[in-house]
């Protein structure tokens, strides 16, 4: 339809602007503060009631949870309160039956077609790092080569000794997922492979989560370059453990908002991949 609109030759009456004041919004702003905009990345059409019913169980938020469809698999989601909204947004990424459910903060000034669902924040595990470099600074340095870094999962001292260094990074879903990065430490080249938590349906031929209108355009020569080895089991945030250990007062009382959001959808993911 957009292509049709672009070809229209408007007459003087149609092209005469109508100035719209902010007062026309009414009570929209208050409702918008409790709302998100989301899209399920799937070619299969999913009705709003089916989506609402499943996500109510997954998110475990106050009811009623309101879904309004504004496009193909695209919804405005309104919560009972802002606390539930931020709990869900903080817990991204989410899956619907193994399909990525991209969530964005509500912006009532945009038309539905202008929301950017081609980018999403994903948890990446960086492996094979020297222990002295498993810290926040290294996470930000490597992560910024992929996209905007939202969070590096480290302890209060900035370190993250363990099997991997985790970070939450904004990824372009139209590009092949990054399989790793080569770094140079003390003159030595080291391959740092990546694994992704809650890695949704991925094209193992081209490495993309989202295809263009013509589908996968990669040649068969890329077979074997992407596979299930890019998936990782979710891990708890290091900070979440600290919050849970607090007793009474402060942020410790809200530890439920910062517990591991991924385990809540493991069963649904397994059913979708079966």
Secondary structure as the mmCIF struct_conf table of DSSP 4:
data_model
#
loop_
_struct_conf.conf_type_id
_struct_conf.id
_struct_conf.beg_label_comp_id
_struct_conf.beg_label_asym_id
_struct_conf.beg_label_seq_id
_struct_conf.end_label_comp_id
_struct_conf.end_label_asym_id
_struct_conf.end_label_seq_id
HELX_RH_AL_P HELX_RH_AL_P1 UNK A 2 UNK A 7
TURN_TY1_P TURN_TY1_P1 UNK A 12 UNK A 15
BEND BEND1 UNK A 16 UNK A 16
HELX_RH_3T_P HELX_RH_3T_P1 UNK A 22 UNK A 25
TURN_TY1_P TURN_TY1_P2 UNK A 26 UNK A 27
HELX_RH_AL_P HELX_RH_AL_P2 UNK A 28 UNK A 32
TURN_TY1_P TURN_TY1_P3 UNK A 33 UNK A 34
STRN STRN1 UNK A 35 UNK A 40
BEND BEND2 UNK A 43 UNK A 44
HELX_RH_AL_P HELX_RH_AL_P3 UNK A 48 UNK A 59
BEND BEND3 UNK A 63 UNK A 63
STRN STRN2 UNK A 66 UNK A 71
TURN_TY1_P TURN_TY1_P4 UNK A 72 UNK A 73
STRN STRN3 UNK A 74 UNK A 78
BEND BEND4 UNK A 80 UNK A 81
HELX_RH_AL_P HELX_RH_AL_P4 UNK A 82 UNK A 90
TURN_TY1_P TURN_TY1_P5 UNK A 91 UNK A 91
STRN STRN4 UNK A 94 UNK A 96
TURN_TY1_P TURN_TY1_P6 UNK A 97 UNK A 98
STRN STRN5 UNK A 99 UNK A 105
TURN_TY1_P TURN_TY1_P7 UNK A 108 UNK A 109
BEND BEND5 UNK A 110 UNK A 110
HELX_RH_3T_P HELX_RH_3T_P2 UNK A 112 UNK A 114
BEND BEND6 UNK A 115 UNK A 115
BEND BEND7 UNK A 118 UNK A 118
STRN STRN6 UNK A 119 UNK A 126
BEND BEND8 UNK A 128 UNK A 128
HELX_RH_3T_P HELX_RH_3T_P3 UNK A 131 UNK A 133
STRN STRN7 UNK A 135 UNK A 135
HELX_RH_AL_P HELX_RH_AL_P5 UNK A 136 UNK A 143
TURN_TY1_P TURN_TY1_P8 UNK A 144 UNK A 146
BEND BEND9 UNK A 147 UNK A 147
STRN STRN8 UNK A 149 UNK A 153
TURN_TY1_P TURN_TY1_P9 UNK A 156 UNK A 157
BEND BEND10 UNK A 158 UNK A 158
STRN STRN9 UNK A 159 UNK A 159
BEND BEND11 UNK A 162 UNK A 163
STRN STRN10 UNK A 165 UNK A 172
TURN_TY1_P TURN_TY1_P10 UNK A 173 UNK A 174
BEND BEND12 UNK A 175 UNK A 175
HELX_LH_PP_P HELX_LH_PP_P1 UNK A 176 UNK A 178
STRN STRN11 UNK A 180 UNK A 185
TURN_TY1_P TURN_TY1_P11 UNK A 186 UNK A 187
STRN STRN12 UNK A 188 UNK A 197
TURN_TY1_P TURN_TY1_P12 UNK A 198 UNK A 198
BEND BEND13 UNK A 201 UNK A 201
TURN_TY1_P TURN_TY1_P13 UNK A 204 UNK A 206
BEND BEND14 UNK A 209 UNK A 210
STRN STRN13 UNK A 212 UNK A 212
TURN_TY1_P TURN_TY1_P14 UNK A 213 UNK A 214
STRN STRN14 UNK A 215 UNK A 215
HELX_RH_3T_P HELX_RH_3T_P4 UNK A 220 UNK A 222
TURN_TY1_P TURN_TY1_P15 UNK A 223 UNK A 224
BEND BEND15 UNK A 225 UNK A 226
HELX_RH_3T_P HELX_RH_3T_P5 UNK A 228 UNK A 230
STRN STRN15 UNK A 231 UNK A 232
HELX_RH_AL_P HELX_RH_AL_P6 UNK A 238 UNK A 245
BEND BEND16 UNK A 248 UNK A 249
HELX_RH_3T_P HELX_RH_3T_P6 UNK A 250 UNK A 258
BEND BEND17 UNK A 259 UNK A 259
BEND BEND18 UNK A 261 UNK A 262
HELX_RH_3T_P HELX_RH_3T_P7 UNK A 263 UNK A 265
HELX_RH_AL_P HELX_RH_AL_P7 UNK A 266 UNK A 273
#
